[in-house]
Amino acid sequence: MSRADAAAAKLIWISKGSHKSRRDLRQIYRNSSAPDCQRIRDLAQQLQLERLLVEVLVESDEVS
């Protein structure tokens, strides 16, 4: 499974309420190459989850 596919799967889980997947997605995205990040954004758009992707990426990893 590619990083982009893993990120897309995490986005789907997040849309269903998974909080752990939010952190996982940020880590996948941060550790991805520029082409992989673009593919993640493209997949998010195809899944109509691009707003959720942006929301998750701006969140902090700190636990309150």
mmCIF file of the N, C-alpha and C atoms, coordinates in Angstrom:
data_MODEL
# 
_entry.id   MODEL 
# 
loop_
_atom_site.group_PDB 
_atom_site.id 
_atom_site.type_symbol 
_atom_site.label_atom_id 
_atom_site.label_alt_id 
_atom_site.label_comp_id 
_atom_site.label_asym_id 
_atom_site.label_entity_id 
_atom_site.label_seq_id 
_atom_site.pdbx_PDB_ins_code 
_atom_site.Cartn_x 
_atom_site.Cartn_y 
_atom_site.Cartn_z 
_atom_site.occupancy 
_atom_site.B_iso_or_equiv 
_atom_site.pdbx_formal_charge 
_atom_site.auth_seq_id 
_atom_site.auth_comp_id 
_atom_site.auth_asym_id 
_atom_site.auth_atom_id 
_atom_site.pdbx_PDB_model_num 
ATOM 1   N N  . MET A 1 1  ? 0.851   -1.166 0.000  1.00 0.00 ? 1  MET A N  1 
ATOM 2   C CA . MET A 1 1  ? 0.000   0.000  0.000  1.00 0.00 ? 1  MET A CA 1 
ATOM 3   C C  . MET A 1 1  ? 0.903   1.237  0.000  1.00 0.00 ? 1  MET A C  1 
ATOM 4   N N  . SER A 1 2  ? 0.599   2.183  -0.854 1.00 0.00 ? 2  SER A N  1 
ATOM 5   C CA . SER A 1 2  ? 1.382   3.417  -0.930 1.00 0.00 ? 2  SER A CA 1 
ATOM 6   C C  . SER A 1 2  ? 1.029   4.346  0.231  1.00 0.00 ? 2  SER A C  1 
ATOM 7   N N  . ARG A 1 3  ? 1.881   5.336  0.455  1.00 0.00 ? 3  ARG A N  1 
ATOM 8   C CA . ARG A 1 3  ? 1.593   6.334  1.499  1.00 0.00 ? 3  ARG A CA 1 
ATOM 9   C C  . ARG A 1 3  ? 0.272   7.045  1.194  1.00 0.00 ? 3  ARG A C  1 
ATOM 10  N N  . ALA A 1 4  ? 0.051   7.358  -0.069 1.00 0.00 ? 4  ALA A N  1 
ATOM 11  C CA . ALA A 1 4  ? -1.183  8.050  -0.447 1.00 0.00 ? 4  ALA A CA 1 
ATOM 12  C C  . ALA A 1 4  ? -2.401  7.181  -0.159 1.00 0.00 ? 4  ALA A C  1 
ATOM 13  N N  . ASP A 1 5  ? -2.310  5.897  -0.464 1.00 0.00 ? 5  ASP A N  1 
ATOM 14  C CA . ASP A 1 5  ? -3.425  4.987  -0.180 1.00 0.00 ? 5  ASP A CA 1 
ATOM 15  C C  . ASP A 1 5  ? -3.657  4.864  1.322  1.00 0.00 ? 5  ASP A C  1 
ATOM 16  N N  . ALA A 1 6  ? -2.568  4.790  2.095  1.00 0.00 ? 6  ALA A N  1 
ATOM 17  C CA . ALA A 1 6  ? -2.692  4.715  3.556  1.00 0.00 ? 6  ALA A CA 1 
ATOM 18  C C  . ALA A 1 6  ? -3.333  5.990  4.094  1.00 0.00 ? 6  ALA A C  1 
ATOM 19  N N  . ALA A 1 7  ? -2.928  7.129  3.554  1.00 0.00 ? 7  ALA A N  1 
ATOM 20  C CA . ALA A 1 7  ? -3.502  8.401  3.983  1.00 0.00 ? 7  ALA A CA 1 
ATOM 21  C C  . ALA A 1 7  ? -4.986  8.468  3.641  1.00 0.00 ? 7  ALA A C  1 
ATOM 22  N N  . ALA A 1 8  ? -5.360  7.995  2.461  1.00 0.00 ? 8  ALA A N  1 
ATOM 23  C CA . ALA A 1 8  ? -6.771  7.990  2.067  1.00 0.00 ? 8  ALA A CA 1 
ATOM 24  C C  . ALA A 1 8  ? -7.582  7.110  3.010  1.00 0.00 ? 8  ALA A C  1 
ATOM 25  N N  . ALA A 1 9  ? -7.033  5.959  3.371  1.00 0.00 ? 9  ALA A N  1 
ATOM 26  C CA . ALA A 1 9  ? -7.724  5.067  4.309  1.00 0.00 ? 9  ALA A CA 1 
ATOM 27  C C  . ALA A 1 9  ? -7.893  5.759  5.660  1.00 0.00 ? 9  ALA A C  1 
ATOM 28  N N  . LYS A 1 10 ? -6.859  6.463  6.112  1.00 0.00 ? 10 LYS A N  1 
ATOM 29  C CA . LYS A 1 10 ? -6.944  7.194  7.387  1.00 0.00 ? 10 LYS A CA 1 
ATOM 30  C C  . LYS A 1 10 ? -8.016  8.276  7.303  1.00 0.00 ? 10 LYS A C  1 
ATOM 31  N N  . LEU A 1 11 ? -8.095  8.984  6.180  1.00 0.00 ? 11 LEU A N  1 
ATOM 32  C CA . LEU A 1 11 ? -9.123  10.015 6.019  1.00 0.00 ? 11 LEU A CA 1 
ATOM 33  C C  . LEU A 1 11 ? -10.521 9.427  6.148  1.00 0.00 ? 11 LEU A C  1 
ATOM 34  N N  . ILE A 1 12 ? -10.711 8.270  5.564  1.00 0.00 ? 12 ILE A N  1 
ATOM 35  C CA . ILE A 1 12 ? -12.022 7.617  5.656  1.00 0.00 ? 12 ILE A CA 1 
ATOM 36  C C  . ILE A 1 12 ? -12.327 7.267  7.106  1.00 0.00 ? 12 ILE A C  1 
ATOM 37  N N  . TRP A 1 13 ? -11.335 6.704  7.822  1.00 0.00 ? 13 TRP A N  1 
ATOM 38  C CA . TRP A 1 13 ? -11.533 6.378  9.246  1.00 0.00 ? 13 TRP A CA 1 
ATOM 39  C C  . TRP A 1 13 ? -11.825 7.639  10.054 1.00 0.00 ? 13 TRP A C  1 
ATOM 40  N N  . ILE A 1 14 ? -11.111 8.721  9.765  1.00 0.00 ? 14 ILE A N  1 
ATOM 41  C CA . ILE A 1 14 ? -11.329 9.982  10.476 1.00 0.00 ? 14 ILE A CA 1 
ATOM 42  C C  . ILE A 1 14 ? -12.748 10.472 10.241 1.00 0.00 ? 14 ILE A C  1 
ATOM 43  N N  . SER A 1 15 ? -13.226 10.360 9.014  1.00 0.00 ? 15 SER A N  1 
ATOM 44  C CA . SER A 1 15 ? -14.583 10.821 8.699  1.00 0.00 ? 15 SER A CA 1 
ATOM 45  C C  . SER A 1 15 ? -15.627 10.028 9.471  1.00 0.00 ? 15 SER A C  1 
ATOM 46  N N  . LYS A 1 16 ? -15.233 8.843  9.946  1.00 0.00 ? 16 LYS A N  1 
ATOM 47  C CA . LYS A 1 16 ? -16.135 8.003  10.736 1.00 0.00 ? 16 LYS A CA 1 
ATOM 48  C C  . LYS A 1 16 ? -15.895 8.164  12.238 1.00 0.00 ? 16 LYS A C  1 
ATOM 49  N N  . GLY A 1 17 ? -14.961 9.083  12.611 1.00 0.00 ? 17 GLY A N  1 
ATOM 50  C CA . GLY A 1 17 ? -14.779 9.412  14.018 1.00 0.00 ? 17 GLY A CA 1 
ATOM 51  C C  . GLY A 1 17 ? -13.514 8.920  14.691 1.00 0.00 ? 17 GLY A C  1 
ATOM 52  N N  . SER A 1 18 ? -12.563 8.373  13.961 1.00 0.00 ? 18 SER A N  1 
ATOM 53  C CA . SER A 1 18 ? -11.331 7.861  14.571 1.00 0.00 ? 18 SER A CA 1 
ATOM 54  C C  . SER A 1 18 ? -10.362 8.996  14.888 1.00 0.00 ? 18 SER A C  1 
ATOM 55  N N  . HIS A 1 19 ? -10.076 9.196  16.180 1.00 0.00 ? 19 HIS A N  1 
ATOM 56  C CA . HIS A 1 19 ? -9.143  10.252 16.580 1.00 0.00 ? 19 HIS A CA 1 
ATOM 57  C C  . HIS A 1 19 ? -7.691  9.818  16.426 1.00 0.00 ? 19 HIS A C  1 
ATOM 58  N N  . LYS A 1 20 ? -7.382  8.552  16.640 1.00 0.00 ? 20 LYS A N  1 
ATOM 59  C CA . LYS A 1 20 ? -6.011  8.060  16.474 1.00 0.00 ? 20 LYS A CA 1 
ATOM 60  C C  . LYS A 1 20 ? -5.570  8.241  15.022 1.00 0.00 ? 20 LYS A C  1 
ATOM 61  N N  . SER A 1 21 ? -6.467  8.035  14.099 1.00 0.00 ? 21 SER A N  1 
ATOM 62  C CA . SER A 1 21 ? -6.135  8.171  12.680 1.00 0.00 ? 21 SER A CA 1 
ATOM 63  C C  . SER A 1 21 ? -5.747  9.596  12.320 1.00 0.00 ? 21 SER A C  1 
ATOM 64  N N  . ARG A 1 22 ? -6.233  10.575 13.075 1.00 0.00 ? 22 ARG A N  1 
ATOM 65  C CA . ARG A 1 22 ? -5.879  11.971 12.807 1.00 0.00 ? 22 ARG A CA 1 
ATOM 66  C C  . ARG A 1 22 ? -4.375  12.164 12.976 1.00 0.00 ? 22 ARG A C  1 
ATOM 67  N N  . ARG A 1 23 ? -3.827  11.668 14.088 1.00 0.00 ? 23 ARG A N  1 
ATOM 68  C CA . ARG A 1 23 ? -2.388  11.780 14.339 1.00 0.00 ? 23 ARG A CA 1 
ATOM 69  C C  . ARG A 1 23 ? -1.608  10.975 13.304 1.00 0.00 ? 23 ARG A C  1 
ATOM 70  N N  . ASP A 1 24 ? -2.091  9.771  13.017 1.00 0.00 ? 24 ASP A N  1 
ATOM 71  C CA . ASP A 1 24 ? -1.422  8.917  12.031 1.00 0.00 ? 24 ASP A CA 1 
ATOM 72  C C  . ASP A 1 24 ? -1.337  9.613  10.676 1.00 0.00 ? 24 ASP A C  1 
ATOM 73  N N  . LEU A 1 25 ? -2.423  10.240 10.267 1.00 0.00 ? 25 LEU A N  1 
ATOM 74  C CA . LEU A 1 25 ? -2.449  10.926 8.973  1.00 0.00 ? 25 LEU A CA 1 
ATOM 75  C C  . LEU A 1 25 ? -1.433  12.066 8.936  1.00 0.00 ? 25 LEU A C  1 
ATOM 76  N N  . ARG A 1 26 ? -1.368  12.847 10.020 1.00 0.00 ? 26 ARG A N  1 
ATOM 77  C CA . ARG A 1 26 ? -0.382  13.937 10.061 1.00 0.00 ? 26 ARG A CA 1 
ATOM 78  C C  . ARG A 1 26 ? 1.032   13.388 9.923  1.00 0.00 ? 26 ARG A C  1 
ATOM 79  N N  . GLN A 1 27 ? 1.323   12.279 10.577 1.00 0.00 ? 27 GLN A N  1 
ATOM 80  C CA . GLN A 1 27 ? 2.655   11.677 10.493 1.00 0.00 ? 27 GLN A CA 1 
ATOM 81  C C  . GLN A 1 27 ? 2.943   11.168 9.082  1.00 0.00 ? 27 GLN A C  1 
ATOM 82  N N  . ILE A 1 28 ? 1.977   10.516 8.472  1.00 0.00 ? 28 ILE A N  1 
ATOM 83  C CA . ILE A 1 28 ? 2.154   10.034 7.097  1.00 0.00 ? 28 ILE A CA 1 
ATOM 84  C C  . ILE A 1 28 ? 2.446   11.215 6.173  1.00 0.00 ? 28 ILE A C  1 
ATOM 85  N N  . TYR A 1 29 ? 1.641   12.266 6.303  1.00 0.00 ? 29 TYR A N  1 
ATOM 86  C CA . TYR A 1 29 ? 1.788   13.423 5.420  1.00 0.00 ? 29 TYR A CA 1 
ATOM 87  C C  . TYR A 1 29 ? 3.143   14.095 5.614  1.00 0.00 ? 29 TYR A C  1 
ATOM 88  N N  . ARG A 1 30 ? 3.538   14.304 6.877  1.00 0.00 ? 30 ARG A N  1 
ATOM 89  C CA . ARG A 1 30 ? 4.820   14.952 7.178  1.00 0.00 ? 30 ARG A CA 1 
ATOM 90  C C  . ARG A 1 30 ? 6.011   14.177 6.641  1.00 0.00 ? 30 ARG A C  1 
ATOM 91  N N  . ASN A 1 31 ? 5.900   12.857 6.612  1.00 0.00 ? 31 ASN A N  1 
ATOM 92  C CA . ASN A 1 31 ? 7.010   12.008 6.180  1.00 0.00 ? 31 ASN A CA 1 
ATOM 93  C C  . ASN A 1 31 ? 6.937   11.637 4.700  1.00 0.00 ? 31 ASN A C  1 
ATOM 94  N N  . SER A 1 32 ? 6.058   12.293 3.968  1.00 0.00 ? 32 SER A N  1 
ATOM 95  C CA . SER A 1 32 ? 5.877   11.992 2.544  1.00 0.00 ? 32 SER A CA 1 
ATOM 96  C C  . SER A 1 32 ? 6.649   12.977 1.674  1.00 0.00 ? 32 SER A C  1 
ATOM 97  N N  . SER A 1 33 ? 7.016   12.506 0.495  1.00 0.00 ? 33 SER A N  1 
ATOM 98  C CA . SER A 1 33 ? 7.667   13.372 -0.491 1.00 0.00 ? 33 SER A CA 1 
ATOM 99  C C  . SER A 1 33 ? 6.627   14.334 -1.070 1.00 0.00 ? 33 SER A C  1 
ATOM 100 N N  . ALA A 1 34 ? 7.090   15.353 -1.750 1.00 0.00 ? 34 ALA A N  1 
ATOM 101 C CA . ALA A 1 34 ? 6.174   16.313 -2.379 1.00 0.00 ? 34 ALA A CA 1 
ATOM 102 C C  . ALA A 1 34 ? 5.194   15.628 -3.339 1.00 0.00 ? 34 ALA A C  1 
ATOM 103 N N  . PRO A 1 35 ? 5.658   14.700 -4.197 1.00 0.00 ? 35 PRO A N  1 
ATOM 104 C CA . PRO A 1 35 ? 4.697   14.013 -5.073 1.00 0.00 ? 35 PRO A CA 1 
ATOM 105 C C  . PRO A 1 35 ? 3.672   13.181 -4.286 1.00 0.00 ? 35 PRO A C  1 
ATOM 106 N N  . ASP A 1 36 ? 4.107   12.551 -3.195 1.00 0.00 ? 36 ASP A N  1 
ATOM 107 C CA . ASP A 1 36 ? 3.164   11.781 -2.372 1.00 0.00 ? 36 ASP A CA 1 
ATOM 108 C C  . ASP A 1 36 ? 2.145   12.705 -1.711 1.00 0.00 ? 36 ASP A C  1 
ATOM 109 N N  . CYS A 1 37 ? 2.596   13.867 -1.236 1.00 0.00 ? 37 CYS A N  1 
ATOM 110 C CA . CYS A 1 37 ? 1.669   14.828 -0.628 1.00 0.00 ? 37 CYS A CA 1 
ATOM 111 C C  . CYS A 1 37 ? 0.627   15.280 -1.648 1.00 0.00 ? 37 CYS A C  1 
ATOM 112 N N  . GLN A 1 38 ? 1.056   15.507 -2.881 1.00 0.00 ? 38 GLN A N  1 
ATOM 113 C CA . GLN A 1 38 ? 0.110   15.900 -3.927 1.00 0.00 ? 38 GLN A CA 1 
ATOM 114 C C  . GLN A 1 38 ? -0.892  14.781 -4.184 1.00 0.00 ? 38 GLN A C  1 
ATOM 115 N N  . ARG A 1 39 ? -0.417  13.550 -4.220 1.00 0.00 ? 39 ARG A N  1 
ATOM 116 C CA . ARG A 1 39 ? -1.307  12.398 -4.436 1.00 0.00 ? 39 ARG A CA 1 
ATOM 117 C C  . ARG A 1 39 ? -2.310  12.284 -3.288 1.00 0.00 ? 39 ARG A C  1 
ATOM 118 N N  . ILE A 1 40 ? -1.860  12.539 -2.061 1.00 0.00 ? 40 ILE A N  1 
ATOM 119 C CA . ILE A 1 40 ? -2.765  12.517 -0.905 1.00 0.00 ? 40 ILE A CA 1 
ATOM 120 C C  . ILE A 1 40 ? -3.845  13.579 -1.082 1.00 0.00 ? 40 ILE A C  1 
ATOM 121 N N  . ARG A 1 41 ? -3.444  14.791 -1.477 1.00 0.00 ? 41 ARG A N  1 
ATOM 122 C CA . ARG A 1 41 ? -4.427  15.858 -1.698 1.00 0.00 ? 41 ARG A CA 1 
ATOM 123 C C  . ARG A 1 41 ? -5.392  15.492 -2.823 1.00 0.00 ? 41 ARG A C  1 
ATOM 124 N N  . ASP A 1 42 ? -4.868  14.884 -3.891 1.00 0.00 ? 42 ASP A N  1 
ATOM 125 C CA . ASP A 1 42 ? -5.725  14.462 -5.005 1.00 0.00 ? 42 ASP A CA 1 
ATOM 126 C C  . ASP A 1 42 ? -6.737  13.411 -4.557 1.00 0.00 ? 42 ASP A C  1 
ATOM 127 N N  . LEU A 1 43 ? -6.283  12.438 -3.776 1.00 0.00 ? 43 LEU A N  1 
ATOM 128 C CA . LEU A 1 43 ? -7.193  11.397 -3.287 1.00 0.00 ? 43 LEU A CA 1 
ATOM 129 C C  . LEU A 1 43 ? -8.242  11.988 -2.350 1.00 0.00 ? 43 LEU A C  1 
ATOM 130 N N  . ALA A 1 44 ? -7.827  12.922 -1.496 1.00 0.00 ? 44 ALA A N  1 
ATOM 131 C CA . ALA A 1 44 ? -8.783  13.577 -0.598 1.00 0.00 ? 44 ALA A CA 1 
ATOM 132 C C  . ALA A 1 44 ? -9.865  14.284 -1.408 1.00 0.00 ? 44 ALA A C  1 
ATOM 133 N N  . GLN A 1 45 ? -9.459  14.926 -2.493 1.00 0.00 ? 45 GLN A N  1 
ATOM 134 C CA . GLN A 1 45 ? -10.427 15.604 -3.352 1.00 0.00 ? 45 GLN A CA 1 
ATOM 135 C C  . GLN A 1 45 ? -11.386 14.592 -3.985 1.00 0.00 ? 45 GLN A C  1 
ATOM 136 N N  . GLN A 1 46 ? -10.850 13.486 -4.486 1.00 0.00 ? 46 GLN A N  1 
ATOM 137 C CA . GLN A 1 46 ? -11.689 12.450 -5.098 1.00 0.00 ? 46 GLN A CA 1 
ATOM 138 C C  . GLN A 1 46 ? -12.692 11.882 -4.094 1.00 0.00 ? 46 GLN A C  1 
ATOM 139 N N  . LEU A 1 47 ? -12.271 11.783 -2.834 1.00 0.00 ? 47 LEU A N  1 
ATOM 140 C CA . LEU A 1 47 ? -13.137 11.243 -1.781 1.00 0.00 ? 47 LEU A CA 1 
ATOM 141 C C  . LEU A 1 47 ? -14.050 12.309 -1.179 1.00 0.00 ? 47 LEU A C  1 
ATOM 142 N N  . GLN A 1 48 ? -13.924 13.541 -1.672 1.00 0.00 ? 48 GLN A N  1 
ATOM 143 C CA . GLN A 1 48 ? -14.663 14.690 -1.150 1.00 0.00 ? 48 GLN A CA 1 
ATOM 144 C C  . GLN A 1 48 ? -14.368 14.894 0.336  1.00 0.00 ? 48 GLN A C  1 
ATOM 145 N N  . LEU A 1 49 ? -13.088 14.697 0.693  1.00 0.00 ? 49 LEU A N  1 
ATOM 146 C CA . LEU A 1 49 ? -12.641 14.858 2.075  1.00 0.00 ? 49 LEU A CA 1 
ATOM 147 C C  . LEU A 1 49 ? -11.493 15.865 2.174  1.00 0.00 ? 49 LEU A C  1 
ATOM 148 N N  . GLU A 1 50 ? -11.372 16.744 1.183  1.00 0.00 ? 50 GLU A N  1 
ATOM 149 C CA . GLU A 1 50 ? -10.253 17.685 1.195  1.00 0.00 ? 50 GLU A CA 1 
ATOM 150 C C  . GLU A 1 50 ? -10.350 18.679 2.348  1.00 0.00 ? 50 GLU A C  1 
ATOM 151 N N  . ARG A 1 51 ? -11.542 19.107 2.710  1.00 0.00 ? 51 ARG A N  1 
ATOM 152 C CA . ARG A 1 51 ? -11.707 20.022 3.851  1.00 0.00 ? 51 ARG A CA 1 
ATOM 153 C C  . ARG A 1 51 ? -11.256 19.337 5.140  1.00 0.00 ? 51 ARG A C  1 
ATOM 154 N N  . LEU A 1 52 ? -11.605 18.060 5.288  1.00 0.00 ? 52 LEU A N  1 
ATOM 155 C CA . LEU A 1 52 ? -11.189 17.293 6.461  1.00 0.00 ? 52 LEU A CA 1 
ATOM 156 C C  . LEU A 1 52 ? -9.671  17.140 6.495  1.00 0.00 ? 52 LEU A C  1 
ATOM 157 N N  . LEU A 1 53 ? -9.055  16.899 5.348  1.00 0.00 ? 53 LEU A N  1 
ATOM 158 C CA . LEU A 1 53 ? -7.597  16.783 5.281  1.00 0.00 ? 53 LEU A CA 1 
ATOM 159 C C  . LEU A 1 53 ? -6.943  18.060 5.805  1.00 0.00 ? 53 LEU A C  1 
ATOM 160 N N  . VAL A 1 54 ? -7.391  19.201 5.327  1.00 0.00 ? 54 VAL A N  1 
ATOM 161 C CA . VAL A 1 54 ? -6.823  20.480 5.761  1.00 0.00 ? 54 VAL A CA 1 
ATOM 162 C C  . VAL A 1 54 ? -7.019  20.656 7.264  1.00 0.00 ? 54 VAL A C  1 
ATOM 163 N N  . GLU A 1 55 ? -8.208  20.343 7.753  1.00 0.00 ? 55 GLU A N  1 
ATOM 164 C CA . GLU A 1 55 ? -8.511  20.459 9.183  1.00 0.00 ? 55 GLU A CA 1 
ATOM 165 C C  . GLU A 1 55 ? -7.544  19.618 10.018 1.00 0.00 ? 55 GLU A C  1 
ATOM 166 N N  . VAL A 1 56 ? -7.330  18.387 9.602  1.00 0.00 ? 56 VAL A N  1 
ATOM 167 C CA . VAL A 1 56 ? -6.459  17.476 10.346 1.00 0.00 ? 56 VAL A CA 1 
ATOM 168 C C  . VAL A 1 56 ? -5.009  17.944 10.290 1.00 0.00 ? 56 VAL A C  1 
ATOM 169 N N  . LEU A 1 57 ? -4.566  18.411 9.142  1.00 0.00 ? 57 LEU A N  1 
ATOM 170 C CA . LEU A 1 57 ? -3.163  18.802 8.990  1.00 0.00 ? 57 LEU A CA 1 
ATOM 171 C C  . LEU A 1 57 ? -2.786  20.019 9.827  1.00 0.00 ? 57 LEU A C  1 
ATOM 172 N N  . VAL A 1 58 ? -3.735  20.882 10.145 1.00 0.00 ? 58 VAL A N  1 
ATOM 173 C CA . VAL A 1 58 ? -3.412  22.070 10.946 1.00 0.00 ? 58 VAL A CA 1 
ATOM 174 C C  . VAL A 1 58 ? -3.517  21.814 12.447 1.00 0.00 ? 58 VAL A C  1 
ATOM 175 N N  . GLU A 1 59 ? -4.038  20.661 12.845 1.00 0.00 ? 59 GLU A N  1 
ATOM 176 C CA . GLU A 1 59 ? -4.148  20.327 14.267 1.00 0.00 ? 59 GLU A CA 1 
ATOM 177 C C  . GLU A 1 59 ? -2.771  20.072 14.873 1.00 0.00 ? 59 GLU A C  1 
ATOM 178 N N  . SER A 1 60 ? -2.691  20.301 16.163 1.00 0.00 ? 60 SER A N  1 
ATOM 179 C CA . SER A 1 60 ? -1.463  20.028 16.914 1.00 0.00 ? 60 SER A CA 1 
ATOM 180 C C  . SER A 1 60 ? -1.428  18.563 17.321 1.00 0.00 ? 60 SER A C  1 
ATOM 181 N N  . ASP A 1 61 ? -0.226  18.020 17.443 1.00 0.00 ? 61 ASP A N  1 
ATOM 182 C CA . ASP A 1 61 ? -0.067  16.647 17.923 1.00 0.00 ? 61 ASP A CA 1 
ATOM 183 C C  . ASP A 1 61 ? -0.063  16.574 19.446 1.00 0.00 ? 61 ASP A C  1 
ATOM 184 N N  . GLU A 1 62 ? -0.043  17.718 20.110 1.00 0.00 ? 62 GLU A N  1 
ATOM 185 C CA . GLU A 1 62 ? 0.004   17.738 21.572 1.00 0.00 ? 62 GLU A CA 1 
ATOM 186 C C  . GLU A 1 62 ? -1.296  17.219 22.154 1.00 0.00 ? 62 GLU A C  1 
ATOM 187 N N  . VAL A 1 63 ? -1.151  16.451 23.229 1.00 0.00 ? 63 VAL A N  1 
ATOM 188 C CA . VAL A 1 63 ? -2.316  15.924 23.934 1.00 0.00 ? 63 VAL A CA 1 
ATOM 189 C C  . VAL A 1 63 ? -2.642  16.870 25.073 1.00 0.00 ? 63 VAL A C  1 
ATOM 190 N N  . SER A 1 64 ? -3.905  17.247 25.183 1.00 0.00 ? 64 SER A N  1 
ATOM 191 C CA . SER A 1 64 ? -4.320  18.184 26.241 1.00 0.00 ? 64 SER A CA 1 
ATOM 192 C C  . SER A 1 64 ? -4.439  17.490 27.568 1.00 0.00 ? 64 SER A C  1 
# 
